[in-house]
Amino acid sequence: MIMETNDRPLGWTTIDESQALMKIGLKPESADMCYVGHDNGGNWIGYPMPSDFSKLNEKKITPILPCWSLGKLKSLLPREIDGCRYVTSSIVGDIISIAYLGDYGQTLCAKTRHTEIEAVVAMVLDLLNKEYM
């Protein structure tokens, strides 16, 4: 099923986020979605990445850029780093926070954004930069 996107895709990384994730070292093979082009209105079109690329070829679809769904990015996050456990998203008003917290309140890494996917992308970028992933 093809899904059309606007400024913020429906639950997956933007083009800029996808490029930043790959530039810092996230492997494109880990993506579960891909951008395949534009619709008539100029919106990007995302397509689920099949496990077998030949299925895209059968449908005459050429992936342009890998992208990641929120669920996929969250599955890539380590559950624990240096004794600090991943704390799932918590929502305070319209702010979403995720963090790695230790038993004694120490914080290894925390990200706060307006959407969960923005917070997770920021966390993945930071963890890749710090070579935790």
N, CA, C and O atoms as a DFTB+ gen file, in Angstrom:
532 C
 N C O
     1  1       0.839      -1.179       0.000
     2  2       0.000       0.000       0.000
     3  2       0.885       1.243       0.000
     4  3       1.811       1.339       0.804
     5  1       0.621       2.159      -0.858
     6  2       1.371       3.412      -0.941
     7  2       0.710       4.437      -0.028
     8  3      -0.514       4.566      -0.009
     9  1       1.519       5.154       0.718
    10  2       0.999       6.175       1.623
    11  2       1.563       7.524       1.225
    12  3       2.768       7.658       1.013
    13  1       0.720       8.503       1.125
    14  2       1.173       9.840       0.770
    15  2       1.596      10.588       2.026
    16  3       1.071      10.353       3.114
    17  1       2.532      11.474       1.859
    18  2       3.033      12.241       2.991
    19  2       2.874      13.723       2.741
    20  3       2.722      14.171       1.605
    21  1       2.912      14.470       3.822
    22  2       2.949      15.930       3.728
    23  2       4.264      16.370       4.361
    24  3       5.280      15.695       4.191
    25  1       4.268      17.491       5.090
    26  2       5.506      17.954       5.707
    27  2       6.073      16.932       6.677
    28  3       7.271      16.649       6.638
    29  1       5.241      16.370       7.546
    30  2       5.664      15.341       8.498
    31  2       5.006      14.044       8.056
    32  3       3.782      13.927       8.101
    33  1       5.802      13.067       7.629
    34  2       5.223      11.796       7.195
    35  2       4.387      11.152       8.304
    36  3       4.543      11.463       9.485
    37  1       3.528      10.279       7.902
    38  2       2.634       9.589       8.836
    39  2       3.362       8.483       9.579
    40  3       3.179       7.301       9.287
    41  1       4.192       8.874      10.544
    42  2       4.828       7.877      11.391
    43  2       6.162       7.355      10.921
    44  3       6.618       6.318      11.404
    45  1       6.801       8.035       9.999
    46  2       8.149       7.629       9.625
    47  2       9.030       8.859       9.446
    48  3       8.541       9.989       9.443
    49  1      10.318       8.634       9.298
    50  2      11.284       9.725       9.252
    51  2      11.122      10.574       7.988
    52  3      10.732      10.090       6.926
    53  1      11.436      11.853       8.151
    54  2      11.427      12.760       7.000
    55  2      12.656      12.464       6.141
    56  3      13.534      11.695       6.533
    57  1      12.700      13.077       4.985
    58  2      13.864      12.934       4.101
    59  2      15.124      13.416       4.825
    60  3      16.139      12.720       4.835
    61  1      15.059      14.610       5.434
    62  2      16.228      15.157       6.138
    63  2      16.667      14.244       7.285
    64  3      17.861      14.006       7.465
    65  1      15.703      13.731       8.064
    66  2      16.050      12.832       9.164
    67  2      16.681      11.548       8.640
    68  3      17.665      11.064       9.200
    69  1      16.118      10.998       7.569
    70  2      16.655       9.770       6.981
    71  2      18.098       9.973       6.517
    72  3      18.965       9.135       6.767
    73  1      18.340      11.082       5.847
    74  2      19.702      11.369       5.378
    75  2      20.658      11.555       6.556
    76  3      21.792      11.076       6.510
    77  1      20.214      12.246       7.613
    78  2      21.064      12.459       8.784
    79  2      21.367      11.138       9.481
    80  3      22.496      10.916       9.918
    81  1      20.378      10.262       9.589
    82  2      20.585       8.959      10.229
    83  2      21.606       8.126       9.457
    84  3      22.483       7.502      10.054
    85  1      21.491       8.119       8.139
    86  2      22.444       7.347       7.336
    87  2      23.832       7.975       7.369
    88  3      24.832       7.259       7.412
    89  1      23.907       9.305       7.350
    90  2      25.196       9.992       7.357
    91  2      25.992       9.664       8.621
    92  3      27.216       9.544       8.577
    93  1      25.290       9.519       9.742
    94  2      25.990       9.263      10.997
    95  2      26.200       7.758      11.246
    96  3      26.865       7.371      12.208
    97  1      25.628       6.917      10.373
    98  2      25.973       5.499      10.458
    99  2      24.852       4.487      10.578
   100  3      25.133       3.292      10.666
   101  1      23.584       4.910      10.588
   102  2      22.506       3.921      10.625
   103  2      22.448       3.229       9.271
   104  3      22.384       3.884       8.231
   105  1      22.470       1.936       9.291
   106  2      22.528       1.167       8.046
   107  2      21.190       1.230       7.302
   108  3      20.140       0.984       7.895
   109  1      21.226       1.559       6.012
   110  2      19.987       1.629       5.228
   111  2      19.220       0.311       5.225
   112  3      17.996       0.302       5.096
   113  1      19.940      -0.805       5.367
   114  2      19.306      -2.119       5.363
   115  2      18.365      -2.302       6.553
   116  3      17.506      -3.183       6.536
   117  1      18.525      -1.468       7.590
   118  2      17.666      -1.588       8.773
   119  2      16.322      -0.883       8.581
   120  3      15.434      -1.003       9.426
   121  1      16.167      -0.148       7.477
   122  2      14.929       0.602       7.230
   123  2      13.771      -0.337       6.924
   124  3      13.951      -1.401       6.333
   125  1      12.591       0.076       7.334
   126  2      11.400      -0.713       7.022
   127  2      10.461       0.021       6.055
   128  3       9.391      -0.484       5.714
   129  1      10.872       1.211       5.623
   130  2      10.100       1.997       4.667
   131  2      11.074       2.580       3.644
   132  3      12.289       2.552       3.837
   133  1      10.516       3.108       2.552
   134  2      11.353       3.833       1.593
   135  2      10.496       4.876       0.890
   136  3       9.292       4.700       0.706
   137  1      11.144       5.958       0.507
   138  2      10.493       6.959      -0.334
   139  2      10.635       6.496      -1.763
   140  3      11.696       6.030      -2.176
   141  1       9.548       6.627      -2.523
   142  2       9.568       6.143      -3.898
   143  2       9.275       7.213      -4.932
   144  3       9.307       6.927      -6.129
   145  1       8.993       8.422      -4.514
   146  2       8.730       9.496      -5.465
   147  2       7.696      10.468      -4.943
   148  3       7.419      10.523      -3.745
   149  1       7.128      11.237      -5.862
   150  2       6.116      12.252      -5.532
   151  2       4.777      11.882      -6.162
   152  3       4.725      11.225      -7.201
   153  1       3.702      12.314      -5.516
   154  2       2.395      12.183      -6.147
   155  2       2.155      13.414      -7.021
   156  3       3.037      14.262      -7.154
   157  1       0.989      13.511      -7.605
   158  2       0.686      14.648      -8.496
   159  2       0.670      15.977      -7.763
   160  3       0.845      17.025      -8.385
   161  1       0.460      15.954      -6.439
   162  2       0.448      17.182      -5.652
   163  2       1.824      17.578      -5.141
   164  3       1.954      18.588      -4.448
   165  1       2.851      16.807      -5.468
   166  2       4.205      17.120      -5.037
   167  2       4.567      16.566      -3.666
   168  3       5.662      16.825      -3.167
   169  1       3.657      15.802      -3.046
   170  2       3.954      15.184      -1.755
   171  2       4.792      13.925      -1.957
   172  3       4.611      13.197      -2.933
   173  1       5.702      13.679      -1.033
   174  2       6.498      12.461      -1.094
   175  2       5.604      11.257      -0.848
   176  3       4.631      11.341      -0.098
   177  1       5.930      10.154      -1.473
   178  2       5.197       8.910      -1.273
   179  2       6.130       7.915      -0.590
   180  3       7.246       7.673      -1.048
   181  1       5.655       7.350       0.503
   182  2       6.399       6.318       1.215
   183  2       5.799       4.961       0.930
   184  3       4.607       4.842       0.648
   185  1       6.636       3.934       1.005
   186  2       6.196       2.573       0.697
   187  2       6.862       1.623       1.677
   188  3       8.056       1.757       1.946
   189  1       6.112       0.661       2.218
   190  2       6.742      -0.312       3.115
   191  2       7.851      -1.074       2.389
   192  3       7.669      -1.506       1.251
   193  1       8.978      -1.234       3.039
   194  2      10.115      -1.917       2.452
   195  2       9.894      -3.421       2.601
   196  3       9.867      -3.931       3.721
   197  1       9.736      -4.130       1.494
   198  2       9.567      -5.576       1.614
   199  2      10.891      -6.233       1.986
   200  3      11.961      -5.676       1.746
   201  1      10.806      -7.418       2.571
   202  2      12.033      -8.135       2.927
   203  2      12.775      -8.566       1.672
   204  3      13.978      -8.824       1.720
   205  1      12.076      -8.646       0.562
   206  2      12.675      -9.059      -0.698
   207  2      12.543      -7.902      -1.702
   208  3      11.439      -7.570      -2.134
   209  1      13.690      -7.290      -2.068
   210  2      13.671      -6.149      -2.987
   211  2      13.038      -6.474      -4.331
   212  3      12.516      -5.578      -4.993
   213  1      13.073      -7.736      -4.751
   214  2      12.506      -8.085      -6.057
   215  2      11.011      -7.792      -6.106
   216  3      10.450      -7.599      -7.185
   217  1      10.355      -7.756      -4.928
   218  2       8.928      -7.438      -4.917
   219  2       8.692      -5.992      -5.351
   220  3       7.673      -5.693      -5.975
   221  1       9.621      -5.096      -5.027
   222  2       9.509      -3.723      -5.510
   223  2       9.678      -3.690      -7.017
   224  3       8.957      -2.976      -7.714
   225  1      10.634      -4.466      -7.522
   226  2      10.870      -4.512      -8.968
   227  2       9.655      -5.062      -9.709
   228  3       9.318      -4.591     -10.795
   229  1       8.992      -6.071      -9.114
   230  2       7.797      -6.637      -9.745
   231  2       6.714      -5.580      -9.901
   232  3       5.965      -5.596     -10.877
   233  1       6.629      -4.671      -8.952
   234  2       5.615      -3.614      -8.989
   235  2       6.130      -2.369      -9.704
   236  3       5.448      -1.346      -9.764
   237  1       7.343      -2.468     -10.243
   238  2       7.974      -1.346     -10.950
   239  2       8.115      -0.115     -10.055
   240  3       7.856       1.012     -10.476
   241  1       8.530      -0.358      -8.814
   242  2       8.753       0.705      -7.840
   243  2      10.249       0.789      -7.572
   244  3      10.884      -0.219      -7.261
   245  1      10.808       1.979      -7.691
   246  2      12.229       2.181      -7.430
   247  2      12.394       2.961      -6.131
   248  3      11.993       4.123      -6.050
   249  1      12.985       2.327      -5.109
   250  2      13.192       3.079      -3.867
   251  2      14.211       4.189      -4.079
   252  3      15.269       3.968      -4.670
   253  1      13.886       5.383      -3.594
   254  2      14.772       6.534      -3.730
   255  2      15.609       6.717      -2.477
   256  3      16.802       7.008      -2.558
   257  1      14.986       6.545      -1.317
   258  2      15.672       6.776      -0.054
   259  2      15.023       5.931       1.035
   260  3      13.802       5.958       1.192
   261  1      15.831       5.178       1.791
   262  2      15.262       4.432       2.916
   263  2      14.743       5.393       3.980
   264  3      15.250       6.505       4.121
   265  1      13.745       4.964       4.717
   266  2      13.262       5.715       5.879
   267  2      12.781       4.710       6.921
   268  3      12.594       3.531       6.621
   269  1      12.587       5.179       8.125
   270  2      12.292       4.302       9.254
   271  2      10.991       4.702       9.911
   272  3      10.722       5.887      10.106
   273  1      10.175       3.704      10.256
   274  2       8.963       3.964      11.028
   275  2       9.349       4.179      12.487
   276  3      10.447       3.815      12.906
   277  1       8.448       4.768      13.253
   278  2       8.682       4.971      14.675
   279  2       8.938       3.634      15.361
   280  3       9.872       3.514      16.155
   281  1       8.123       2.636      15.064
   282  2       8.290       1.318      15.685
   283  2       9.637       0.696      15.385
   284  3      10.257       0.097      16.264
   285  1      10.096       0.833      14.148
   286  2      11.392       0.266      13.762
   287  2      12.527       0.970      14.498
   288  3      13.425       0.313      15.024
   289  1      12.492       2.309      14.538
   290  2      13.543       3.046      15.243
   291  2      13.585       2.658      16.720
   292  3      14.661       2.470      17.287
   293  1      12.410       2.539      17.338
   294  2      12.372       2.162      18.753
   295  2      12.938       0.759      18.962
   296  3      13.571       0.492      19.983
   297  1      12.713      -0.137      18.001
   298  2      13.238      -1.505      18.130
   299  2      14.762      -1.541      17.996
   300  3      15.400      -2.484      18.465
   301  1      15.348      -0.527      17.364
   302  2      16.802      -0.470      17.196
   303  2      17.518       0.091      18.431
   304  3      18.724      -0.103      18.590
   305  1      16.780       0.781      19.299
   306  2      17.396       1.371      20.487
   307  2      17.832       0.278      21.463
   308  3      17.074      -0.656      21.725
   309  1      19.046       0.389      22.001
   310  2      19.468      -0.571      23.021
   311  2      18.574      -0.445      24.250
   312  3      18.157       0.660      24.596
   313  1      18.279      -1.545      24.903
   314  2      17.442      -1.513      26.111
   315  2      18.211      -0.960      27.301
   316  3      17.619      -0.391      28.218
   317  1      19.535      -1.126      27.287
   318  2      20.353      -0.656      28.403
   319  2      21.716      -0.222      27.882
   320  3      22.277      -0.844      26.979
   321  1      22.241       0.851      28.463
   322  2      23.579       1.346      28.127
   323  2      24.269       1.723      29.429
   324  3      23.759       2.539      30.196
   325  1      25.419       1.132      29.674
   326  2      26.213       1.464      30.867
   327  2      25.377       1.480      32.148
   328  3      25.517       2.383      32.972
   329  1      24.524       0.496      32.310
   330  2      23.709       0.401      33.512
   331  2      22.483       1.291      33.532
   332  3      21.732       1.280      34.508
   333  1      22.265       2.058      32.483
   334  2      21.078       2.923      32.408
   335  2      20.061       2.269      31.465
   336  3      20.410       1.853      30.360
   337  1      18.820       2.185      31.905
   338  2      17.760       1.547      31.127
   339  2      16.964       2.579      30.327
   340  3      16.764       3.718      30.750
   341  1      16.525       2.132      29.162
   342  2      15.687       2.975      28.312
   343  2      14.323       3.141      28.969
   344  3      13.685       2.156      29.343
   345  1      13.882       4.370      29.107
   346  2      12.569       4.666      29.648
   347  2      11.695       5.084      28.475
   348  3      12.008       6.037      27.762
   349  1      10.620       4.377      28.288
   350  2       9.753       4.662      27.146
   351  2       9.196       6.076      27.232
   352  3       9.250       6.729      28.275
   353  1       8.679       6.510      26.145
   354  2       8.199       7.879      26.016
   355  2       7.224       8.238      27.122
   356  3       6.322       7.469      27.452
   357  1       7.418       9.389      27.673
   358  2       6.451       9.917      28.633
   359  2       5.954      11.247      28.100
   360  3       6.726      12.046      27.571
   361  1       4.679      11.472      28.241
   362  2       4.071      12.670      27.677
   363  2       3.697      13.612      28.811
   364  3       2.977      13.242      29.738
   365  1       4.200      14.833      28.718
   366  2       3.864      15.881      29.682
   367  2       3.311      17.040      28.860
   368  3       4.059      17.745      28.183
   369  1       2.014      17.229      28.924
   370  2       1.397      18.245      28.075
   371  2       1.582      17.857      26.621
   372  3       1.195      16.759      26.220
   373  1       2.163      18.733      25.830
   374  2       2.420      18.406      24.425
   375  2       3.891      18.095      24.179
   376  3       4.367      18.155      23.045
   377  1       4.611      17.759      25.263
   378  2       6.036      17.445      25.164
   379  2       6.243      15.955      25.417
   380  3       5.642      15.381      26.326
   381  1       7.092      15.340      24.610
   382  2       7.392      13.918      24.747
   383  2       8.863      13.780      25.112
   384  3       9.733      14.369      24.469
   385  1       9.131      12.996      26.152
   386  2      10.509      12.797      26.611
   387  2      10.840      11.314      26.630
   388  3      10.018      10.483      27.015
   389  1      12.046      11.000      26.211
   390  2      12.580       9.646      26.326
   391  2      13.968       9.776      26.918
   392  3      14.629      10.801      26.746
   393  1      14.415       8.738      27.618
   394  2      15.711       8.859      28.295
   395  2      16.276       7.494      28.632
   396  3      15.573       6.483      28.609
   397  1      17.565       7.488      28.947
   398  2      18.234       6.347      29.553
   399  2      18.540       6.769      30.979
   400  3      19.309       7.703      31.208
   401  1      17.931       6.074      31.939
   402  2      18.066       6.442      33.343
   403  2      18.680       5.306      34.149
   404  3      18.418       4.132      33.886
   405  1      19.503       5.669      35.139
   406  2      20.111       4.697      36.025
   407  2      19.299       4.513      37.291
   408  3      18.340       5.246      37.532
   409  1      19.681       3.538      38.100
   410  2      18.965       3.241      39.345
   411  2      19.010       4.380      40.347
   412  3      18.122       4.493      41.192
   413  1      20.019       5.218      40.269
   414  2      20.184       6.291      41.250
   415  2      19.866       7.668      40.674
   416  3      20.335       8.687      41.181
   417  1      19.061       7.688      39.607
   418  2      18.610       8.955      39.047
   419  2      19.539       9.574      38.018
   420  3      19.224      10.622      37.454
   421  1      20.689       8.937      37.763
   422  2      21.582       9.511      36.756
   423  2      20.972       9.337      35.367
   424  3      20.311       8.339      35.081
   425  1      21.203      10.311      34.529
   426  2      20.689      10.285      33.165
   427  2      21.862      10.202      32.201
   428  3      22.762      11.040      32.218
   429  1      21.834       9.182      31.367
   430  2      22.875       9.036      30.358
   431  2      22.555       9.915      29.154
   432  3      23.434      10.582      28.607
   433  1      21.307       9.907      28.757
   434  2      20.911      10.640      27.563
   435  2      19.409      10.872      27.630
   436  3      18.660       9.959      27.980
   437  1      18.962      12.059      27.306
   438  2      17.532      12.359      27.295
   439  2      17.211      13.271      26.123
   440  3      18.007      14.138      25.762
   441  1      16.059      13.072      25.541
   442  2      15.613      13.895      24.420
   443  2      14.163      14.293      24.639
   444  3      13.344      13.479      25.065
   445  1      13.857      15.528      24.351
   446  2      12.503      16.040      24.489
   447  2      12.116      16.759      23.201
   448  3      12.842      17.630      22.723
   449  1      10.986      16.391      22.656
   450  2      10.516      16.995      21.406
   451  2       8.990      17.072      21.435
   452  3       8.357      16.648      22.402
   453  1       8.407      17.615      20.368
   454  2       6.948      17.745      20.284
   455  2       6.272      16.487      19.754
   456  3       5.078      16.296      19.981
   457  1       7.006      15.624      19.052
   458  2       6.426      14.353      18.606
   459  2       7.356      13.228      19.026
   460  3       8.562      13.420      19.184
   461  1       6.778      12.062      19.201
   462  2       7.572      10.916      19.633
   463  2       8.641      10.554      18.609
   464  3       9.772      10.243      18.981
   465  1       8.300      10.591      17.343
   466  2       9.294      10.212      16.341
   467  2      10.462      11.203      16.320
   468  3      11.605      10.795      16.116
   469  1      10.192      12.500      16.528
   470  2      11.288      13.475      16.584
   471  2      12.211      13.178      17.766
   472  3      13.431      13.288      17.644
   473  1      11.633      12.803      18.907
   474  2      12.437      12.477      20.087
   475  2      13.274      11.224      19.836
   476  3      14.449      11.180      20.201
   477  1      12.682      10.216      19.222
   478  2      13.411       8.971      18.961
   479  2      14.508       9.202      17.925
   480  3      15.611       8.680      18.081
   481  1      14.233       9.967      16.879
   482  2      15.274      10.284      15.889
   483  2      16.441      11.001      16.571
   484  3      17.600      10.660      16.336
   485  1      16.143      11.985      17.408
   486  2      17.198      12.713      18.124
   487  2      18.010      11.769      19.004
   488  3      19.231      11.895      19.085
   489  1      17.339      10.824      19.665
   490  2      18.034       9.852      20.520
   491  2      18.937       8.951      19.686
   492  3      20.092       8.731      20.051
   493  1      18.432       8.430      18.583
   494  2      19.230       7.552      17.727
   495  2      20.454       8.298      17.200
   496  3      21.560       7.757      17.207
   497  1      20.262       9.537      16.743
   498  2      21.390      10.334      16.247
   499  2      22.438      10.526      17.343
   500  3      23.635      10.405      17.082
   501  1      22.000      10.824      18.565
   502  2      22.925      11.043      19.669
   503  2      23.659       9.756      20.029
   504  3      24.869       9.780      20.254
   505  1      22.944       8.635      20.087
   506  2      23.564       7.353      20.437
   507  2      24.548       6.899      19.363
   508  3      25.607       6.356      19.681
   509  1      24.209       7.114      18.108
   510  2      25.147       6.788      17.025
   511  2      26.388       7.658      17.128
   512  3      27.507       7.168      16.977
   513  1      26.197       8.939      17.381
   514  2      27.310       9.876      17.507
   515  2      28.242       9.483      18.667
   516  3      29.461       9.623      18.571
   517  1      27.648       8.992      19.754
   518  2      28.436       8.573      20.924
   519  2      28.907       7.124      20.822
   520  3      29.524       6.594      21.746
   521  1      28.606       6.487      19.680
   522  2      28.999       5.101      19.373
   523  2      28.403       4.092      20.360
   524  3      29.043       3.094      20.691
   525  1      27.181       4.351      20.826
   526  2      26.450       3.386      21.642
   527  2      25.638       2.438      20.769
   528  3      25.139       1.419      21.246
   529  1      25.509       2.776      19.495
   530  2      24.768       1.917      18.562
   531  2      25.684       1.577      17.395
   532  3      25.278       0.862      16.480
